[in-house]
Amino acid sequence: MRVTVIGAGSIGLCSALALASDGAQVRVVDAHAAGAGASSHNAGWVVPSMSAPVPAPGVLTQSLKWMLRPDSPLYIRPSRDPHFAKFMIQMLRNCTSTRFEAGLQNLMALNQRTFELFDEFERNGLRFENYRSGLVQLFRTQKSLDSHAHEMDLVQNLGGDDFDVLTRTEAAQLIPGISHSILGGIVCPNERFLDPAAFMKSLVTQCKNLGVEFVEATEVSLSSDAAGTITASGNDRSMTSDHFVVAAGAWSGQVVRDLGYTLPLQSGKGYGFDVPPMFPPGVRASYLSEAKVAVTPLAGATRLAGTMGFGGRGENVDMRRAGGILTSAADYFDNWDRPLNAVPWTGLRPMTPDGMPIIGPLPRHPNVTVATGHAMLGITLGPVTGELVARSVLGRGLPVYARVFGLERFRRTFAPRPRRASASNMPR
C-alpha cells in the first residue's frame, strides 16, 4: 500500500514509522524540514499521568482574569472570527467536572502503553537523550496543591503513576535551590523526559532506514475529483496515494478544507528558552504549577517551556509573553539568575475544544486518516497514535477505547461542508 503522510512532526513521523514497519510504502510531506516546529520546541515530557485535557473547571474563568497581563500563562486574544468564537464556546462547555473527568479517563486509556512503546522504540534502535527519573510539581499556594492532588487521585484511580505529596523540605531534597516561598510539591517518580529535537532526529533516521521518502519544503492540500480520486497538491506538484494521513498539527484543518471539512482546531502558542544548566545530572524535571512552566534538565541546557496563547497561527515571538517564563522562575528558585540575551523559541500546538486528539478516518473519505489535536502531548502520545494510525490505514480498525477520538464526535457542531475541489496551497 502507498501511503502519504502530511506532516513530519512527532505524530506524522511516528505514524510513518509504524506504517513502514508494517510494510507500507510511505512518503512524508512537510512544509518545512522534517522534525522541525513544535515537535522539537517543547518541554520533551513523556507524562501519561499529566495528560489531563486543557478544558478544566475554572480554566477559562482564570484566563479572563489574565487577559490584561501580557505575560500571563494563559491568554485568549479577542477575535471576530466566528469559527474561533464557536471553538471557545465549545471549550467553555467542556470546562465542567463531568466532562473533564470523562476526557481524563479517555486520555489515560490512550496512554496505557505509552512507556512500553517508548521502550520498544529504543529496543528497535532509536537513540536520543532520555531520562526515567520522574518529575516534581512545585506549589506556592495550598489551593493549587490541593487541586493538583485531587487530579492526581483521579489519575491514579484510572491506572496512572503513583505519586506522593511532599512538604517543602522533602521537595527541596529532590529539586535543589527551590525558593522558600514553595510550600510543597507532588512527586511522580515514574514519569519521563527527553530531548525532543534528538527524538525527532532519531525518528527521521529510523524512517529513512525503513525506506520512507521525505518531501520537504512543500505545502499541500487535499482535493477530490469527480471520480473520487484524492490528490495532494501544492508547490506546482501533485501526488496521489492509496491512503493519506493528515498529521499537520495546527495546519491540519487547512489540508482537508477542500474536501469539505472544517476541523475543530485552534492553535495554542507556547514559548520556551534553553538556558545554561541549572541542576546537577540526574535531577528530576519540575513543574512550576501556578506559573504553568515546565523545567527540563537536559545534558547541555535547562529547558523552560510554557504559556498557552489562543488567537491565530502566527509564529511571531511576543517578547513580553515569552519573558513571563523567565520572570516566573525567580518565584520558584532562589538560585535563579536570569540569563542575559536569552533567545526564545515558539511552537503552535493543535488544540480541540474537548482537549482530546482527533484520530481516525474522515467520515466521507475513508482513505484519509486524520491524526491531530494532541495539544501539549505530541511527544507523549506520538508512539501510540502512530500505532493507531497504522491500524486504521491498514484496515485493522481501531480498538474500542480509541473510537471516542474520531471526528464524528463533533458532527453536530462542526459538520463537514461540501466544497468545490481545489488545488490551492494551504498549510504551512
BADO-438431 format. One record per residue (C-alpha): x, y, z; residue in three letters. Coordinates in steps of 0.001 Angstrom, whole numbers, padded with zeros to 6 digits, always signed. Layout:
BEGIN
XYZala;...
% end
This chain:
BEGIN
+000000+000000+000000met;+001219+003505-000849arg;+000634+005961+001996val;+001375+009683+002051thr;+001744+011247+005491val;+001263+015015+005523ile;+003224+016430+008439gly;+006660+015488+009748ala;+006216+016269+013422gly;+006070+013718+016218ser;+002636+012415+015208ile;+003442+012240+011493gly;+006826+010582+011949leu;+005553+008046+014495cys;+002749+007226+012056ser;+005194+006881+009164ala;+007440+004642+011252leu;+004556+002373+012278ala;+003291+002126+008699leu;+006724+001432+007212ala;+007391-001177+009899ser;+004163-002871+008781asp;+005285-002998+005152gly;+003607+000092+003699ala;+005363+002226+001091gln;+005455+005590+002847val;+006078+009155+001724arg;+006213+012029+004248val;+005477+015579+003080val;+006103+018696+005141asp;+006134+022435+004521ala;+009391+022715+006451his;+012262+020421+007403ala;+011251+017090+008903ala;+011144+017182+012690gly;+011162+020971+012990ala;+008480+023136+014574gly;+006524+022426+017725ala;+007694+018807+017911ser;+011245+019989+018589ser;+010227+023080+020534his;+008525+021751+023643asn;+009341+020528+027132ala;+010082+016983+025955gly;+007966+015348+028643trp;+006592+011811+028425val;+003904+012112+031064val;+000831+009855+030921pro;-000130+010980+034417ser;-000131+014650+033418met;-002226+014139+030298ser;-005367+015839+031549ala;-007414+017756+028961pro;-006805+021514+028787val;-010510+022385+029272pro;-010951+022037+033009ala;-013147+023620+035674pro;-012108+027233+036152gly;-009653+027413+033226val;-011472+029953+031075leu;-012589+031947+034103thr;-008949+032274+035111gln;-007996+033249+031568ser;-010396+036218+031716leu;-008573+037441+034819lys;-005261+037120+032977trp;-006315+038922+029786met;-004849+042240+030955leu;-001500+040607+031727arg;+000645+040301+028594pro;+002953+037793+030336asp;+000211+035572+031784ser;+000389+031745+031497pro;-002886+031602+029547leu;-004058+034263+027137tyr;-007045+034436+024782ile;-006740+037149+022181arg;-010146+038555+021213pro;-011160+037677+017659ser;-014118+038380+015362arg;-013637+035080+013566asp;-016932+033137+014013pro;-015069+029806+013968his;-012884+030997+016820phe;-015928+032130+018804ala;-017634+028779+018195lys;-014490+026951+019291phe;-014205+028919+022538met;-017894+028368+023339ile;-017369+024639+022810gln;-014307+024707+025035met;-016235+026550+027735leu;-018902+023838+027650arg;-016197+021250+028278asn;-014900+023047+031377cys;-017143+021061+033719thr;-016071+018457+036221ser;-018048+015724+034482thr;-016577+016365+031018arg;-013090+016930+032404phe;-013131+013588+034206glu;-014516+011822+031129ala;-011769+013347+028969gly;-009146+012378+031532leu;-010406+008792+031519gln;-010197+008652+027716asn;-006677+010078+027653leu;-005495+007690+030348met;-006828+004786+028265ala;-004933+006156+025276leu;-001777+006295+027397asn;-001919+002760+028732gln;+001014+001573+026557arg;+002997+004820+026322thr;+006052+003711+028295phe;+006000+000272+026689glu;+006062+001798+023198leu;+008909+004183+024032phe;+010889+001228+025371asp;+010135-000605+022124glu;+011458+002357+020134phe;+014772+002102+021952glu;+014962-001654+021508arg;+014449-001107+017791asn;+017371+001270+017537gly;+016143+004813+018218leu;+018759+006777+020140arg;+018004+010020+021967phe;+018665+011717+025302glu;+016137+010029+027569asn;+015533+010133+031337tyr;+013408+007992+033638arg;+013958+009988+036823ser;+010414+011325+037221gly;+009226+014842+037944leu;+008154+017076+040801val;+005317+019579+040730gln;+006112+022617+042878leu;+003460+024773+044555phe;+003346+028215+046128arg;-000297+028082+047237thr;-002251+025475+049155gln;-005228+025875+046814lys;-003153+024880+043812ser;-001551+021956+045662leu;-004919+020629+046806asp;-006376+020936+043292ser;-003496+019036+041690his;-003528+016397+044419ala;-007212+015792+043664his;-006407+015461+039960glu;-003608+013007+040717met;-006043+010957+042802asp;-008278+010711+039733leu;-005292+009752+037576val;-004138+007063+039994gln;-007636+005579+040150asn;-007502+005298+036348leu;-004234+003355+036429gly;-001828+006295+036364gly;+001501+006797+038079asp;+001964+006561+041824asp;+002527+009914+043474phe;+003337+011408+046851asp;+002527+014804+048309val;+005695+016456+049633leu;+006461+019022+052295thr;+008705+021904+051303arg;+011670+020160+052943thr;+011004+016959+051032glu;+010624+018870+047755ala;+013924+020672+048375ala;+015687+017324+048742gln;+014579+016381+045220leu;+014886+019770+043479ile;+017862+021770+044752pro;+017653+025529+045078gly;+013895+025936+045371ile;+012587+029150+046883ser;+011399+029481+050471his;+008049+030553+049014ser;+007446+026952+047941ile;+005122+025282+050434leu;+005112+021768+048996gly;+005138+019523+045991gly;+003909+016350+044317ile;+006401+013785+043053val;+005554+011475+040141cys;+008527+009097+040268pro;+007923+007141+037062asn;+007275+009887+034509glu;+009973+010578+031913arg;+011506+013344+029836phe;+013713+013524+026770leu;+015406+015874+024341asp;+012642+016351+021752pro;+014987+017541+018991ala;+017125+014412+019403ala;+013989+012273+019471phe;+012752+013811+016225met;+016135+013377+014557lys;+016197+009713+015537ser;+012674+009196+014185leu;+013712+010682+010835val;+016777+008421+010689thr;+014766+005309+011542gln;+012119+006157+008955cys;+014778+006590+006274lys;+016337+003273+007250asn;+012966+001682+006505leu;+012758+003317+003087gly;+010429+006235+003887val;+010654+009001+001272glu;+010776+012602+002513phe;+009447+015600+000575val;+010318+018793+002440glu;+009549+022486+001872ala;+006304+021512+000127thr;+002914+022863+001159glu;-000038+020729+000114val;-003785+020454+000496ser;-006095+017594-000419leu;-008789+017723-003083ser;-011072+015202-004771ser;-012111+014985-008404asp;-015451+013838-009811ala;-014334+010221-009703ala;-013435+010499-006028gly;-009675+010333-006558thr;-007885+012311-003862ile;-004801+014320-004742thr;-002315+016230-002594ala;-001409+019394-004475ser;+000948+022261-003808gly;+004147+023958-004883asn;+003386+023034-008519asp;+003356+019366-007582arg;+000585+016763-007351ser;+000727+013447-005509met;-001684+010544-005436thr;-001691+007694-002969ser;-003763+004744-001793asp;-004207+006435+001568his;-003400+009825+003088phe;-002609+010571+006718val;-003131+014176+007800val;-000849+014922+010752ala;-000034+018548+010030ala;-000626+019788+013559gly;-002207+023238+013741ala;-002492+023341+009920trp;-004378+020041+009563ser;-007690+021822+009061gly;-006388+023637+006025gln;-005128+020400+004499val;-008641+018868+004425val;-010667+022035+003901arg;-011121+021490+000167asp;-012527+018025+000884leu;-015396+019779+002660gly;-014378+019531+006323tyr;-013991+022161+008998thr;-011857+020583+011700leu;-012465+021897+015234pro;-008900+023124+015721leu;-007274+026247+017056gln;-003611+026977+017659ser;-002229+027276+021158gly;+001061+029138+021055lys;+003733+028177+023532gly;+007184+029598+024228tyr;+010414+028349+025687gly;+014068+029032+026398phe;+017181+026907+026630asp;+019356+028361+029393val;+022670+027215+030917pro;+022292+024079+033077pro;+020720+024863+036443met;+020974+021450+038107phe;+023410+018555+038591pro;+022908+015466+036386pro;+020030+013176+037299gly;+017711+015815+038772val;+014019+015318+038107arg;+012075+017598+035822ala;+009917+020120+037667ser;+006647+021910+037047tyr;+006121+025440+038340leu;+002454+024891+038901ser;+000961+028349+039337glu;+003132+029734+036528ala;+002447+026664+034342lys;+006112+026362+033334val;+007883+023070+032666ala;+011569+022851+033632val;+013514+020117+031848thr;+017144+019430+032889pro;+018928+018185+029754leu;+022608+017382+029316ala;+023713+020691+027822gly;+020971+023063+028929ala;+017933+023521+031109thr;+014773+023979+029066arg;+011944+026173+030337leu;+008676+025926+028411ala;+005174+027199+028982gly;+002315+029614+028246thr;-000765+028994+026160met;-001988+031663+023781gly;-005139+031349+021671phe;-005742+033509+018621gly;-004224+032853+015191gly;-001445+030744+013705arg;+001224+033420+013558gly;+004661+032244+014641glu;+005960+035670+015600asn;+007508+035935+019051val;+005873+038195+021644asp;+008783+039020+023925met;+006508+040054+026787arg;+004739+036710+026843arg;+007937+034740+026371ala;+009663+036787+029062gly;+006999+035815+031572gly;+008550+032342+031664ile;+011905+033715+032785leu;+010283+036079+035277thr;+008260+033305+036900ser;+011353+031156+037530ala;+012541+033676+040122ala;+009458+032874+042223asp;+010417+029201+042465tyr;+014238+029117+042597phe;+016464+031068+044989asp;+019478+030431+042781asn;+017791+031728+039629trp;+019987+034104+037687asp;+018036+035378+034715arg;+020233+034852+031636pro;+021120+037845+029532leu;+020128+037869+025864asn;+018184+034616+026150ala;+016546+033833+022793val;+013014+032365+022944pro;+011535+029805+020598trp;+007877+029224+019902thr;+005642+026386+018775gly;+001972+026061+017833leu;+000011+023262+019465arg;-003139+021954+017745pro;-005998+022284+020230met;-009514+020783+020162thr;-012435+022136+022204pro;-012699+018993+024354asp;-008949+018612+024894gly;-008728+015225+023165met;-006961+014435+019874pro;-008672+013543+016628ile;-007589+010101+015425ile;-009378+008204+012698gly;-010686+008304+009111pro;-012707+011177+007702leu;-016412+010259+007737pro;-016936+010609+003969arg;-013375+009828+002879his;-012260+006554+004480pro;-008915+006675+002647asn;-007937+009802+004599val;-006955+009323+008239thr;-006587+012361+010481val;-004229+012443+013474ala;-004070+015855+015108thr;-005249+017908+018084gly;-002774+016481+020593his;-002251+019843+022346ala;+000889+019607+024529met;+001002+015809+024260leu;+002518+015368+020807gly;+005620+013705+022231ile;+003822+011659+024892thr;+001143+010372+022510leu;+003281+010075+019372gly;+004035+006319+019533pro;+000512+005189+020430val;-001028+007487+017824thr;+001311+006050+015210gly;+000211+002566+016178glu;-003475+003527+015891leu;-002938+005278+012559val;-001309+002139+011141ala;-004273+000066+012301arg;-006700+002491+010673ser;-004826+002765+007385val;-004167-000966+007025leu;-007792-001881+007665gly;-007478-003430+011103arg;-009862-000989+012729gly;-009398+000932+015945leu;-009726-000721+019363pro;-012865+000134+021309val;-011148+002590+023658tyr;-009828+004638+020715ala;-013113+005091+018851arg;-014027+008055+021046val;-011298+010088+019317phe;-012982+010055+015902gly;-014098+013246+014182leu;-017728+012082+014415glu;-017938+013360+017990arg;-018013+016915+016599phe;-020607+016242+013910arg;-023372+018387+015405arg;-021278+021499+015765thr;-018613+021065+013094phe;-020388+019162+010329ala;-018437+018657+007095pro;-019481+021168+004467arg;-019085+020135+000806pro;-016898+022464-001230arg;-015759+022511-004809arg;-012430+020766-005334ala;-009389+022995-005388ser;-005650+022548-005649ala;-004735+025671-003704ser;-001744+025672-001365asn;-002813+025928+002216met;-000799+024634+005142pro;+002478+025876+006385arg;
% end
